[in-house]
Amino acid sequence: MPGPAPNPQARRRNVRPDWRTLPAAGRPGRAPAWPMGKANRQQSALWRSLWSTPQAVAWEELGWTRVVARYAQVLLVCESPECTAAMLAEARQLEDRLGLSPMAMKRLQWEVETRPRESNGGDAKVTNIDRFRNL
């Protein structure tokens, strides 16, 4: 018979002091100004999307605005018909440097904060289906 459910408000015991925790809600506020001339509509939309991610908090602190702009330009080329294998490789390398994949985040020692689960007051009965629901 299993014991009581874990406390969702408990502090994490294995906190990593050398890791950077990024907010799950992403970076608040407006995106910085596009640093490379005048942006077209596609660049502007992608730029705003990139600057709303959790990783953007670290980019802002590190001053990586131009690197993110270069990634946006490369990504738009990769999504067009004239994309080459070299451009795909460049996009992948920039994704790694910007922490846009799980492995890249691990290498940069970045993690997105976890939100505590809402408790239901402890009155609800836990069934076998509920225990295996999130596997």
SULTA-V497613 format. One record per pair of residues at least 24 apart in sequence whose C-alpha atoms are under 10 Angstrom apart, sorted by the first residue. I is the first residue (numbers start at 1). J is the second residue. Records with the same first field share a line. If there is no record, write none. Layout:
I = J / J
This chain:
4 = 122
5 = 122 / 126
7 = 116 / 117 / 119
8 = 115 / 116 / 117 / 118 / 119
9 = 115 / 116 / 117 / 118 / 119
10 = 116
16 = 109 / 111
18 = 109 / 110
19 = 105 / 106 / 108 / 109 / 110 / 111
20 = 58 / 105 / 108 / 109 / 110 / 111 / 112 / 113
21 = 54 / 55 / 57 / 58 / 109 / 110 / 111 / 112 / 113 / 114
22 = 53 / 54 / 55 / 56 / 57 / 58 / 110 / 111 / 112 / 113 / 114
23 = 53 / 54 / 55 / 56 / 57 / 111 / 112 / 113 / 114 / 115
24 = 53 / 54 / 55 / 111 / 112 / 113 / 114 / 115
25 = 52 / 53 / 54 / 112 / 113 / 115
26 = 50 / 51 / 52 / 53 / 54 / 55 / 56 / 57 / 112
27 = 51 / 52 / 53 / 54 / 55 / 56 / 57 / 58 / 59 / 60
28 = 52 / 53 / 54 / 56 / 57
31 = 56 / 60 / 65
32 = 60 / 65
33 = 65
34 = 65 / 66 / 68 / 69
35 = 65 / 66 / 67 / 68 / 69 / 70
36 = 65 / 66 / 69 / 70 / 73
39 = 69 / 73
42 = 72 / 73 / 76
43 = 69 / 72 / 73 / 75 / 76
44 = 72
45 = 72
46 = 72 / 73 / 75 / 76
47 = 71 / 72 / 73
50 = 100
53 = 100
54 = 99 / 100 / 110 / 111 / 112 / 113
55 = 98 / 99 / 100 / 105 / 110 / 111 / 112
56 = 98 / 99 / 100
58 = 98 / 99 / 110
59 = 98 / 99
64 = 98
67 = 94 / 97 / 98
68 = 94 / 95 / 97 / 98
70 = 94
71 = 95 / 97 / 98
